[in-house]
Amino acid sequence: MIAAGFSNTGAYKGGHDTYVADLLGFFLPNSRHWLGHVRPIHALTGMFTGFRWESAVYLGLSLLIIILATVRFTIAESSRYILGLLACLVLSLGERLHTLGWSAPVLLPYSVLAHIPFLANMRAPSRHMVYAFLFLGILVAIGLRHLCRSHVWSSRARICFAALAVLIVIDYYSFDKEMTPVNFPPAYQAIVNNGDGALVDMPIDVFKRLSYPMLYQTFHRRPIVNAPLARKLEPSLIDSLNINNVDLQLRQLADDDVRFIVVHKAFLDSDSTLDTLAYDRRCRRLFADADQIVYVVP
């Protein structure tokens, strides 16, 4: 990564002031939190800069309560972890201070990091929250340990401790069970059962942008031509593959050991240049159903 960063400008992408934490996001439940579906909260978090999943930086009010209630008793032990937490929070804010999507004219340390070779590759500052949560966990542990060792550890204190534990579980429990169903299309299984070789998904212009080929590759384990990569440092076959001349295209595929063509019928209307009859005249059909057609490159 270091070598590529110094030798190839394609390694650098923008986003240092887009994929950032919002100042209020530290205290507002994010869109995946059970309170994040409440209309006023959802409206506020919807104003944050960047994607919802990149701006999910909620610290947890239950944890902040524990830290604030105990920090004056544990400051000698916890000060270095507080500094680590604050440093990570500042870095997660990006180049400028964002509040409900409004970018204030306040430059932050990331405005320097964004221009340093190699470090500029870290284009999503909000991901520093991973480290912030580690520091946060240590601070909460120190605070709870102080409560347990307190000389006033009475029955009332034990009740408070249990209540805090329940509050933490409620604050962090994910009620959002939304998932994407993933099925392995029979078309790819037919390819797996018919020898080696790479494959290309068509229509090409559609699958340049979609991640389905990369998802299905986790099943079939074959080299693929289509992939919407975040960092593409050199040209590949997809950049030069001829779309209009089928004969030339098939020669290109054969030269690069691409043996199979998968045509997705659901996207045929998105590309008027794709003519399945042209492939039927030149290639052997290996598989066909209501969703896909698989051709073998001659």
N, C-alpha and C positions, 0 to 999 in steps of 0.2 A: 504493500500500500504506500509506503514511503517513497519507493522508487517510482511508482506510477504517478504519485502526486507531484513529484518534482519534474518528471519528464513529459507528462501528458496533461494538457489543460482540460481535457474531457473528464478528468477525475473530479473536477470541482463543479458543484452545483449551487444554486441559490437556496434561500430558505432560512438564512440565519436570523431574519427578522419576521419570519412567517410562522414557522413551526415552533412556537414559543409558549411559555406559560403566561397566563394572564394574572395580574396581581390579585384580583378578586377570586381567581380560580383556586388559590390555596385554601379558601374558606367556603367556597360554594360547591356543593356536591355536583360531580360531573354527570354527563348524560348517561353513564352506565351505572350510576348509583341509584338506589331505589327512590331517593328523594329527587333525583334528577329528572324524573318524569312529571313532577309537579309543575304546572304551567308557568308560574312566575319564574321559578328557578331555571326551567328549560329555556325560557325566553332570554334570560340573562346569559346563560352559558352558550347559547346560540350566537351571541355577539362576539365571542372570543375569536382571536385571530387564528387562522389555520384550521386543520382538521380537528374534529371533536376528540378523536383518540390521541392526538398529539398534545392536546391542551387539557387532558385529564390529569390534573396535578393536585387534586383535593387532598389535604393533609389529614383530615379527620378531626372534627371538633372534640371528640372524646379524648384523643391523644393530647391535643393542645391543652385541654383542661388539666390533665394529669401533670404535664410538664410545668405549666404556670403555677399549679398549686404546690409543687415541690421544689422548684428550681432554687429558691432562696436557701433551702437547706442542703442542696446538693451542688451548689455552684462551683465549689472547688474541684469536684470530680467531673462535672458535666460541661465545664466551660469550653474545653477543646472540641467536644462533640457539637456544642451549640455553634461554634465558629465554622465547623465543617458543614453543618446544616445550612447556615446562612450563606456560605460560599456557594453551595450547590443551588440554593434557591435563586441567588443572584444570576448565576450562569444560566439557569433555565429560563430566565426572562428574555434572553436574546440581546440584540443590539440596543434596543430602546425599551422604555417602560411602557407596557400595554395595560390598559384598564378598560374592561368591557369593549375590547377591540380598538379603542382609541390609542394611537401611538403618540406618547408624550415626547417632546423634544429633550429627552434626558438620555444621554449616552451612557451605556453600561459597559463593563469590561469585555463583553462579547464583541463589541464593535472593533476591538483590537484583534481578538482571536480570529475573527472572520477573514482577516487579511494576512495571516501568518501561514506560509506553506505547510501542508500536511494537516495542521490543526483546522484549517478552513474546510477540511472534508467533513467535519462534524457540523452538518447543516441543520440539525434539528435540536436546538438548545434545550427544549423541554425534556429531552431524554436524560438530562442530568438529574431529573427527579428520582431516577433509580437509586442514585447514591444518596440523595436527600432522605429517602425513606429508610435507608440503612442507618444513617445517623439518627433519624427520628426514633427508630426502634430501640437504639441504645439508650437514648434519653428517657424513653418511657420505662424501660427496664430499670434504670437507675432510680427513677421516681417511685416506681412501685416497690422496689426493694427498700427504699427509705420508709415508706408507709408500713411495710411489714416489720421493720426493725424498730419502729417508733415505740417509745415507752408508754404511749397512750394507745397501744394496740388492744383496745377494748372490744367488747361485742359490737358496739356501735361502729368502730373502725372496720371491723370485719365485714359488717353489712355494707359499708361504703365501698370496700374493696370488691366485694361480690357484684355490687351494682355497677362499678366501673368496668369490670370484666364483661358483664352483660352488655353494657353500653358500647364497648369496643366491638363485640361480635355483631351487634345490630348495625353499627356505623359502617362496618366493612363487609358485611355479608352481601353477596351478589344475588339479587332476585331476578336479574336479567338472564334468562335462559335461551335467548335467541341464538340459533345456530344455523349454519348453512349446510343443507344436506349434500353429501358428496357421494355420487355413484360412479363406478367405473364403467364407461360405455362399452358395450360389446364390440364396437368397432376396434377399439384398442386391444381388446383381448384377442381378436382375430389376428392382429399384427404380431402380438406376443407369440402366438402359436405358429407363426410362419417365418421363422428364421430371423437373422440379424438385419440391421439397417436403420438409418435415421428416418424421420418422418417430418412432413410439413403439413400444417393445418391451414385450410382455406375456407373462406376468402382471406387472402393475405393481408389486405389493408385493415380488415376487422381484427384479425388475430395479432397484428402488430401491437394493438393497444390493450387487448384482453389477456388475462393471466391464466385462462383455462389450459393452454398447452403446458404451462409449468406445473399446474395442479395435477393434470393427468400423468405427467412425467414421473411423479412420485409413485405411480402404480406400474407403468410399463418400463421405466428405466432405460428408455432409448434416447439417443441424441435428437434434439428438436431444432427446427429452423426458427420458429417464432418465439419471441420472449421480450416482454416490455421491461428491459433492465434499467435499474436506476443509474448504473454507471456502465457505459459502453465505451471502452477505450480504443477499440479498433473496428474497422468494417467487418461485416460478416456476410454470409450468403444472402440474407434477407434484404440487404441494401442494394444488391445488384441483380436479384432474381427478376427475370423478365415476366411481366404480367400479361402482356398483349399477344406475344408470340408463343404458342403452346409448344411448338417443336423445339424452339431454342430453350424454352424453360425446362423441358424434359431432359435436354442434353446437359444443362447446368446442374440439375438435380442428380443425374447419373454420375457426373464428374465428381460431385461432392459426396457420393455414397448415400444419397437420400433415396430410399427404396420405396417409400410409401407416401401417398397423398391422401389426406383425410379431408373430405368435403363435408362441411356442416350445413345441412339443409336449412336450418332455422335462420341462417344469415345470408342466404343466397340473394334475397331482395336488397341487401346492403351493398352489393357489388355487381353492377350490370355487366362487367367485363368477364366474369367467370362463366364459362360455357361448359357444362358437364358433358354435352354431346361431343365436344372436341376431345375430352379425355376418354370417353367411351370408344371413340374411333381409334385411339392410339394406345390405350392401356387396358390391361386386364382388371376386371372388377374382382376384388378379393372378398368384399363384404358390402352389404347394403341393407339398411332398414329404414324406418321412418325418420331417423335423425341424422345418420351419417352414411357416407359412401366412402369406401377405401379402394384406391387404385394402386396397382403395382407399377412402379416406374420401369419402362422397358430398358 
